[in-house]
Amino acid sequence: MTRNIPMLEPRFAYLCSYRAEFTEPQQMVGRGHFGTRMIAALTGGTLTGERLSGRVMPSGGDWATIDDRGVLRLDARVTLETHDGALIYVSYRGVLRPMEKVREFTRRGGPKTAEEHGQVYFRTAPVFETGHPDYQWLNDIVTVGIGASVGGAVEYDVYELL
């Protein structure tokens, strides 16, 4: 198909980074329609960035599934509290693969080099919600996250799609 109107190439701007600590899967629901369901609770974490800083609240979690090919599909919900007391709900879906490499790196505390990071695909699509007037701009943006599993935590760099 030929496009009559030229499209823009995507551009991104750094939004924030956060580290979310979690329990080992507390509930192994077992094999279901989409793979093996695992549920882990978030216990807290940190949020850093020029436009967003604060903490990850000890609530929420991840209702992930892992399929027979070693692909983990995230279904996470997180509450952030900014340095000035605003609450921001974040939900995201994502893909983490291959789980064999993730487990290997996790045992060592996470990937140690750029090459090791490149061996794992860990991408998310966070959606932000807040009623706080200083942060309502978050309700109207599209973001992507690039993650790393680092032992009992995950770390994300989040970028706004411009």
C-alpha positions in Angstrom: 0.0 0.0 0.0 1.3 3.4 -0.9 0.9 6.2 1.6 -0.1 9.6 0.2 0.8 11.4 3.4 4.3 11.0 4.8 4.3 9.7 8.4 6.5 10.9 11.2 9.3 8.7 12.5 8.8 8.0 16.2 10.8 10.1 18.6 11.1 9.5 22.4 12.0 11.6 25.4 13.2 10.1 28.7 10.4 10.3 31.3 11.6 8.4 34.4 13.2 5.3 35.8 11.8 3.1 38.6 12.7 0.1 40.5 9.9 -2.1 41.8 10.7 -4.7 44.4 8.4 -7.7 44.6 7.9 -11.0 46.3 8.6 -14.3 44.6 5.3 -15.4 43.0 3.0 -15.8 45.9 0.3 -17.6 44.0 1.0 -20.2 41.3 -2.4 -20.5 39.8 -1.1 -23.0 37.3 -1.8 -23.8 33.7 -4.7 -21.8 32.2 -5.8 -20.5 28.8 -2.7 -18.4 28.2 0.0 -20.3 30.0 1.0 -20.7 33.6 -0.3 -17.9 35.8 1.9 -16.4 38.5 1.0 -13.6 40.8 3.6 -11.5 42.7 3.0 -8.6 45.0 5.0 -5.4 44.9 6.7 -4.4 48.2 8.0 -0.9 47.2 10.6 0.8 45.3 12.0 4.1 44.0 11.1 6.5 41.2 13.6 8.9 39.7 13.6 11.5 36.9 13.4 15.2 36.3 9.7 15.2 35.7 8.8 12.4 38.1 10.4 11.3 41.3 9.3 9.6 44.5 8.6 6.0 45.3 6.8 2.9 44.3 4.1 2.2 46.9 4.0 -1.2 48.6 0.8 -2.3 46.7 -0.1 -3.7 43.4 1.6 -6.5 41.6 2.0 -8.5 38.5 -0.4 -11.1 37.2 2.0 -12.7 34.7 1.7 -15.7 32.5 4.5 -17.7 31.0 3.9 -19.9 27.9 5.5 -23.1 26.7 8.1 -21.1 24.6 9.5 -19.3 27.6 7.7 -16.0 27.0 6.5 -14.2 30.0 3.6 -11.7 29.5 3.3 -9.1 32.2 0.0 -7.6 33.4 1.1 -5.2 36.2 -0.5 -2.5 38.3 1.6 -0.1 40.3 0.9 3.0 42.4 3.5 5.7 42.4 3.8 8.5 45.0 5.7 11.6 43.8 8.0 13.6 46.0 5.2 16.1 46.5 2.6 13.6 47.5 0.7 13.0 44.2 -0.6 9.5 43.7 -0.3 8.0 40.2 -1.7 4.7 39.1 0.2 2.9 36.4 -0.9 -0.3 34.6 1.1 -2.0 31.9 1.4 -5.0 29.8 4.6 -6.3 28.4 6.8 -9.1 27.1 9.9 -10.6 28.8 11.8 -13.3 26.9 13.6 -15.7 26.9 13.0 -16.9 30.5 16.0 -19.2 30.5 18.3 -16.1 30.1 16.3 -14.1 32.6 16.6 -16.8 35.2 20.4 -17.1 34.5 20.9 -13.3 34.9 18.6 -13.1 37.9 20.6 -15.7 39.8 23.6 -13.3 39.3 21.8 -10.2 40.3 20.8 -9.1 36.8 22.6 -8.5 33.5 26.0 -6.9 34.0 26.8 -5.7 30.5 25.1 -4.0 27.5 25.6 -7.3 25.6 23.8 -9.2 28.3 21.0 -6.7 28.4 20.7 -7.2 24.6 20.1 -11.0 25.1 16.8 -10.3 26.9 13.8 -8.6 25.4 11.9 -6.8 28.2 9.5 -4.2 26.9 6.3 -2.7 28.5 3.6 -0.1 27.6 2.8 1.8 30.8 -0.5 3.8 31.0 -0.6 6.5 33.6 -3.7 7.8 35.5 -3.9 10.6 38.0 -6.3 13.2 39.2 -3.6 15.4 40.6 -3.6 18.8 38.7 0.2 19.0 38.5 0.5 15.6 36.8 -2.6 15.3 34.6 -0.4 15.6 31.6 0.5 12.0 32.3 -3.1 11.0 31.4 -2.6 12.1 27.8 0.8 10.6 26.8 1.9 7.2 25.4 4.9 5.6 26.9 7.2 2.6 26.5 9.4 1.0 29.1 12.6 -1.0 28.7 13.2 -3.3 31.7 15.7 -5.5 33.4 15.1 -8.2 36.0 17.6 -7.8 38.8 16.9 -10.4 41.4 13.9 -9.5 43.7 13.2 -6.4 41.6 12.6 -5.1 38.1 14.0 -1.8 36.8 12.5 0.2 34.0 13.5 3.2 32.0 10.3 4.8 30.7 10.2 7.0 27.6 7.4 9.3 26.3 6.5 8.8 22.6 6.5 12.3 21.2 
